[in-house]
């Protein structure tokens, strides 16, 4: 074989080899399409696995559980048997014309009845060494006796220091010292996917620890019906929580308190995959106010906005300016509120409170709940496509910035109240008034007043704003008064007697 023949054979062999490798590569590429290669990571995971992430090595819950369980207590309550009337157990729906009849008409048919003794249990979290305990309002609400059992089996009688139905938080106290307690964490730092532990006394069992992850934040699920102005911005987890866990601790893996377990979402009443905790940053503020002032110093921006989970039809009614998830869409600005003073208008979209981004109502509620009347914040909003930021001084429910040192009469009315706007006043031929948007537990529930009523006077003294109403009722508390007003669309003025004799 000559030299040229050798070169030809080598060239043919090399070309064949190259074609074989290329063909095999194509076959492999076809067979592995859509299948991830084991051990190969995309660039977006480099920071996660290259950082000695704790998740890669596993998490040991033992230290956190060992530290926290001594500070979580079992709460048992008793409500004594009592005689009640039908109007106390069920509020009947009436139209304004039925007020012509007597206050006791409903009892004529049913009469009083005996409510048997009730016993219930829940959980609580010790927050100071001298016996202050935070729990849910619904755990201790209406209780005649409250007993607290520690993890070491010692029991104490407890007294209620104060409660806030709007956040479903209550503070109780036992008379002892040198107690273990949980350290506050920062609920803002809770991240989706983060491990958390739920600790409490479910189903009357002894102290129980369950684990899960944070599955959502700023959740509103409509379970806090104890107040006319509920504040819901829950941390959602999949840690198992059952009846009896209410008021217990949600902690991170450092053993820090990041929430108070409050509710479950379930078709059966028992755990079905989701549990909800009040963020500790709200809890801290509420507890501090209750201990310091006896009631929560609740601040208001002074806007109305759409509720969560609206139907498509309701969204259309808001108009083209409403875009879900862009921020909080302002549907009304009461004239005596902080927002009106800052220049906000109907149709604006609130997107930030200070540096916190706002995408919906629960987030806005959570941020505002951390402040007190008189605090100055910055509010960012969009109007006609242009973003603006304005300073705003928060007000209380009465429309001023004064500190309320005890539970005020406005709170005891048990209603969501809003000063009407100029358009509503003109349509009803009145100078102003206070709209009763929603009636919950409180003094107004004992009257025959219906939601939608506009209060225009108390004992013939004109009421234009919530501040007017608060001032008048504060002066004449301890007596029976006559509230008068109108129902939109009706020409008549309707009177309602209100007994303030129980208020000191």
Residue pairs with C-beta under 8 A, 6 or more apart in sequence:
41 49
49 56
59 195
59 253
61 195
61 197
61 209
61 211
61 253
63 255
64 197
64 251
64 252
64 253
64 254
64 255
65 197
65 199
65 209
67 255
68 182
68 197
68 199
68 249
68 251
68 255
68 257
69 151
69 199
69 207
69 209
70 150
70 151
70 152
70 180
71 125
71 126
71 151
71 179
71 180
71 181
71 182
71 249
72 123
72 124
72 125
72 126
72 151
72 182
72 199
72 200
72 201
72 207
72 248
72 249
73 123
73 124
73 125
73 126
73 133
73 148
73 149
73 150
73 151
74 121
74 123
74 124
74 148
74 149
74 201
74 207
75 121
75 122
75 123
75 124
75 133
75 135
75 139
75 140
75 146
75 147
75 148
75 158
75 172
75 201
75 247
76 119
76 120
76 121
76 146
76 147
76 148
76 149
77 119
77 120
77 121
77 122
77 139
77 140
77 143
77 145
77 146
77 147
78 117
78 118
78 119
78 143
78 144
78 145
79 117
79 118
79 119
79 142
79 143
79 144
80 117
80 144
81 114
81 115
81 116
81 117
82 114
82 115
83 112
83 113
83 114
83 115
84 112
84 113
84 114
84 115
85 106
85 107
85 110
85 111
85 112
85 113
86 106
86 107
86 109
86 110
86 111
86 112
86 113
87 104
87 106
87 107
87 446
89 115
91 439
91 445
92 106
93 450
94 448
94 450
95 450
96 450
96 487
96 490
96 492
96 494
98 448
99 448
99 494
99 496
103 448
103 497
120 139
121 201
121 204
121 244
122 135
122 136
122 139
122 140
122 200
122 201
122 244
122 245
122 246
122 247
122 248
123 135
123 139
123 199
123 200
123 201
123 244
123 245
123 246
123 247
123 248
123 249
123 261
124 133
124 134
124 135
124 139
124 148
124 172
124 247
124 248
125 133
125 134
125 135
125 181
125 182
125 247
125 248
125 249
125 257
125 260
126 132
126 133
126 179
126 180
126 181
126 182
127 133
127 134
127 181
127 182
127 184
127 257
127 287
128 179
128 181
129 177
129 178
129 179
129 180
129 181
130 176
130 177
130 179
131 156
131 173
131 174
131 175
131 176
131 177
131 179
132 161
132 171
132 172
132 173
132 287
132 291
133 148
133 158
133 171
133 172
133 173
133 174
134 169
134 170
134 171
134 247
134 260
134 283
134 287
135 169
135 170
135 171
135 172
135 246
135 247
135 260
136 168
136 169
136 170
136 246
136 247
136 260
136 262
137 163
137 164
137 165
137 167
137 168
137 169
137 170
137 226
138 168
138 226
138 246
139 170
139 246
139 247
140 146
140 160
140 163
140 170
140 172
141 163
141 165
141 170
141 226
143 160
145 157
146 157
146 158
146 159
146 160
146 172
147 155
147 156
147 157
147 158
148 155
148 156
148 157
148 158
148 172
148 174
149 155
150 156
150 179
151 207
156 174
156 175
156 176
157 174
157 175
158 172
158 173
158 174
159 172
159 173
160 170
160 171
160 172
161 171
161 172
161 173
161 290
161 291
162 170
162 171
162 290
162 291
162 294
162 295
163 169
163 170
163 171
163 290
164 170
164 286
164 290
164 295
164 296
165 224
165 226
165 227
165 440
165 441
166 224
166 226
166 227
166 229
166 230
166 231
166 296
166 298
167 224
167 231
167 278
167 282
167 283
167 286
167 296
167 369
168 224
168 226
168 262
168 278
169 260
169 278
169 282
169 283
169 286
169 287
169 290
171 287
171 290
171 291
182 249
182 251
182 255
182 256
182 257
183 255
183 256
183 257
184 256
184 257
184 280
184 284
185 251
185 252
185 254
185 256
185 257
185 258
185 280
186 256
186 258
186 280
186 281
187 235
187 258
187 259
187 279
187 280
187 281
187 282
188 279
188 281
190 196
190 214
190 217
190 235
190 252
190 258
190 259
190 279
191 214
192 213
192 214
192 215
192 216
192 217
193 213
193 214
194 213
194 214
194 252
195 211
195 212
195 213
195 252
195 253
196 211
196 212
196 213
196 214
196 237
196 239
196 250
196 251
196 252
196 253
196 258
196 259
197 209
197 210
197 211
197 239
197 249
197 250
197 251
197 252
197 253
198 209
198 210
198 211
198 212
198 237
198 239
198 240
198 241
198 245
198 248
198 249
198 250
198 261
198 275
198 277
199 207
199 208
199 209
199 248
199 249
199 250
199 251
200 207
200 208
200 241
200 244
200 245
200 246
200 247
200 248
200 249
200 261
201 207
201 208
201 244
201 245
201 248
202 208
202 241
202 242
202 243
202 244
202 245
203 242
203 243
203 244
204 244
205 244
208 245
210 239
210 240
210 241
211 239
212 237
212 238
212 239
212 240
212 275
213 237
213 238
213 239
214 235
214 236
214 237
215 236
215 237
215 238
215 274
216 235
216 236
217 233
217 235
217 236
218 233
218 234
218 360
218 362
218 363
218 366
219 232
219 233
219 234
219 235
219 236
219 276
219 362
220 232
220 233
220 234
220 308
220 361
220 362
220 365
221 232
221 234
221 263
221 265
221 276
222 230
222 232
222 308
222 309
223 232
223 262
223 263
223 276
224 230
224 231
224 232
224 263
225 440
226 440
226 441
227 440
227 441
228 414
228 415
228 416
228 437
228 438
228 439
228 440
228 442
229 416
231 282
231 365
231 366
231 369
232 362
232 365
233 279
233 282
233 362
233 363
233 365
233 366
233 369
234 262
234 263
234 276
234 277
234 278
234 279
234 362
235 250
235 258
235 259
235 276
235 277
235 278
235 279
236 274
236 275
236 276
237 250
237 274
237 275
237 276
237 277
238 273
238 274
238 275
239 250
239 275
240 271
240 275
241 248
241 261
241 264
241 271
241 275
242 264
242 270
242 271
243 269
243 270
245 261
245 275
246 261
246 262
246 263
247 260
247 261
247 262
248 260
248 261
249 257
249 259
249 260
249 261
250 257
250 258
250 259
250 260
250 261
250 277
251 257
251 258
252 258
257 280
257 283
258 277
258 279
258 280
259 277
259 278
259 279
259 280
259 283
260 277
260 278
260 280
260 283
261 275
261 276
261 277
262 276
262 277
262 278
263 275
263 276
264 270
264 271
264 272
264 274
264 275
264 276
265 272
265 273
265 274
265 275
265 276
266 272
266 274
279 366
281 366
281 370
282 366
282 369
282 370
285 296
285 369
285 370
286 296
286 369
289 295
289 296
289 297
289 372
290 296
293 403
293 404
293 405
293 406
294 405
294 406
294 407
295 404
295 405
295 406
295 407
295 408
295 411
297 372
297 373
297 396
297 403
297 404
298 369
298 372
298 373
298 396
298 397
299 368
299 369
299 371
299 372
299 373
299 375
299 394
299 395
299 396
300 337
300 338
300 368
300 373
300 394
300 395
300 396
300 397
301 337
301 338
301 339
301 350
301 364
301 368
301 379
301 392
301 394
302 333
302 334
302 336
302 337
302 338
302 339
302 340
302 341
302 395
303 328
303 330
303 332
303 333
303 334
303 337
303 339
303 344
303 350
304 330
304 331
304 332
304 333
304 334
304 418
305 328
305 329
305 330
305 331
305 350
305 361
305 364
306 314
306 315
306 318
306 322
306 329
306 331
306 361
307 361
308 360
308 361
308 362
315 322
315 324
318 329
318 331
319 347
321 329
321 347
321 349
322 329
323 329
323 349
325 359
325 360
326 349
326 351
326 359
326 382
327 349
327 350
327 351
327 358
327 359
327 381
327 382
328 349
328 350
328 351
328 358
328 360
328 361
328 364
329 347
329 349
330 339
330 344
330 345
330 346
330 347
330 348
330 349
330 350
330 381
331 346
332 346
332 418
332 421
333 339
333 340
333 344
333 345
333 346
333 421
334 340
334 418
334 419
334 420
334 421
335 419
335 421
335 422
335 465
336 399
336 419
336 465
336 466
336 467
337 395
337 399
337 419
338 392
338 393
338 394
338 395
339 379
339 392
341 392
341 393
342 379
342 390
342 391
342 392
342 393
343 390
344 350
344 379
344 381
344 390
345 383
347 383
348 381
348 382
348 383
349 381
349 382
349 383
350 358
350 364
350 379
350 380
350 381
351 357
351 358
351 380
351 381
351 382
351 387
352 358
352 378
352 379
352 380
352 389
353 364
353 367
353 368
353 377
353 378
353 379
353 380
354 367
354 377
354 378
356 363
356 367
357 363
358 364
358 367
368 394
371 377
371 394
372 394
372 403
373 394
373 395
373 396
373 400
373 401
373 402
373 403
374 393
374 394
374 401
374 403
375 393
375 394
376 391
376 392
376 393
376 394
377 391
377 392
377 394
378 389
378 390
378 391
378 392
379 389
379 390
379 391
379 392
380 387
380 388
380 389
381 387
381 388
381 389
381 390
382 388
393 401
394 401
395 401
396 402
396 404
397 410
397 411
397 417
397 466
398 408
398 410
398 466
398 467
398 469
398 470
399 419
399 465
399 466
399 467
400 467
404 411
408 470
408 474
409 470
409 473
409 474
409 477
409 500
409 503
410 417
410 466
410 469
410 470
410 473
411 442
412 442
412 443
412 503
413 442
413 443
413 444
414 439
414 440
414 441
414 442
414 443
414 444
414 445
415 436
415 437
415 438
415 439
415 440
415 442
415 444
416 436
416 437
416 438
416 440
417 434
417 435
417 436
417 437
417 466
417 469
418 434
418 435
418 437
418 466
419 432
419 433
419 434
419 435
419 464
419 465
419 466
420 432
420 433
420 434
420 435
420 454
424 435
424 454
424 488
425 431
425 432
425 433
427 488
428 454
428 486
428 488
430 454
430 456
430 486
431 456
431 462
431 464
432 456
432 463
432 464
432 465
433 454
433 455
433 456
433 463
433 464
433 485
433 486
434 454
434 455
434 463
434 465
434 466
434 468
434 469
435 452
435 453
435 454
435 455
436 444
436 449
436 451
436 452
436 453
436 454
436 455
437 451
437 452
438 451
439 445
439 449
439 450
439 451
443 498
443 499
443 500
444 498
446 499
447 483
447 496
447 497
447 498
448 496
449 483
449 496
450 487
452 487
452 488
453 485
453 486
453 487
453 494
454 485
454 486
454 487
454 488
455 463
455 469
455 483
455 484
455 485
456 462
456 463
456 484
456 485
456 486
456 493
457 463
457 483
457 484
457 485
458 469
458 472
458 473
458 476
458 481
458 482
458 483
458 484
459 472
459 476
459 481
459 482
460 482
460 484
461 468
461 472
462 468
463 469
463 472
473 481
473 500
476 500
477 500
477 503
477 504
478 500
478 501
478 503
478 504
479 500
479 501
480 497
480 498
480 499
480 500
480 501
481 497
481 498
481 500
482 495
482 496
482 497
482 498
483 495
483 496
483 497
483 498
484 493
484 494
484 495
484 496
485 493
485 494
486 492
486 493
486 494
487 494
